[in-house]
Amino acid sequence: MKAMVINEFGNSNVFTAAEVAKPQATSGHIVVKVAASSVNPVDYKIREFGANFPFAPKLPEAILGMDFAGVVDAVGDDVTDYKVGDEVYGCAGGLGNLAGSLAEYMLVDTRLVAKKPTNLTMREAAALPLVAITAYEGLQRAGVSAGQNVLIHGGSGGVGHIAVQLAKYLGANVSATGGGDKQIALIESFGAQGINYKTQSVTDYVQQYTSGQGFDAIYDTVGDKNLLNSIEAAALNGQIATTSTMSELDLTFAHLKGLSLHVVFMLIPMIHNKGREVHGNILAEVARIVEAGHLKPVLAEKPFSLEQVAEAHDYAESGQAMGKVVLSH
């Protein structure tokens, strides 16, 4: 089969087209004919800095790509939940010994997959898995529920725009930060309150949207130093979920407020082969929410083919994209 592989880690020109062996279905696995895949920050970080990551795929001829949507081509002897011809989506490869989605076919652990939402295209479905699982886990950890005041930092980003929609679906009063008119417009199109972090201080928007009491739950998809803004914006005994804590911060005020901090690193089940069924269950629930009309991914306007993966990585990494960058296979 055709695949886009890397033989070394580095910039986007490391991708090369290659003919590799088509995977065969094994116990607990299905082979998926990939129709579309999407680019996540972790994909281009592994491509560039993989030598520093213990969970990077082995070289040479490593196949990157975590997200996918496609059609079941073959099933393992013991697989009963899926049959040939089923449309599926998931986040199931591109690290460790799990070959990724930048290929014609992909071997997929059935615990990491679910039936594709029937009202989405393959491209739309491929944009969802990693960001939807991450958003869902963060909101779940933070205990987001109806009537709460919830703040999403980075509400127009990949994880953020899904978290905004899911928090609205859960019945929360949702505010979200963005850095310009386009970002604010997108946030508000989901029925949330847009906050321009460049023009509004934390004190101002906490006063405006929580009467100075602080947000009950905060999902910080920006992380790093922005966690200090989350701590400032949180209510007493509030909850903060974040996708980024790889920095040194003074947590004194988190202590004084009695805050709970939840770190979301959704790759853990894939890396450690522990709790993978949780991801499949989340994807099935996300598909139900999508089909009920409460969630829809935003795709970048610029389309790419599998062979254009280098350009797709550059475009995603540049920050120019509004929405998920997707490749059609």
Buried (B, 14 or more C-beta within 10 A) or exposed (E): BBBBBBEEBEEBEBBEEBEBEBBEBBEBBBBBBBBBBBBBBBBBBBBBEBEEBEBBBEBEBBBBBBBBBBBBBBBBEEBEEBEEEBBBBBBBBBBBEBBBBBBBBBBBBBBBBBBBBEEBBBBBBBBBBBBBBBBBBBBBBBEBBEEBBBBBBBBBBBBBBBBBBBBBBBEBBBBBBBEEEEBBEBBBEBEBBBBBBEEBEBEEBBEEBBEEEBBBBBBBBBBBEBBBBBBBBBBEEBBBBBBBBEEEEEEEEBEEBEBBBBBBEBBBBBBEEEEBEBBBEBBEEBBBBBBEEBBBBBBBEBEBEBBBBBBBBBBBBEEEBBBBBBBBB
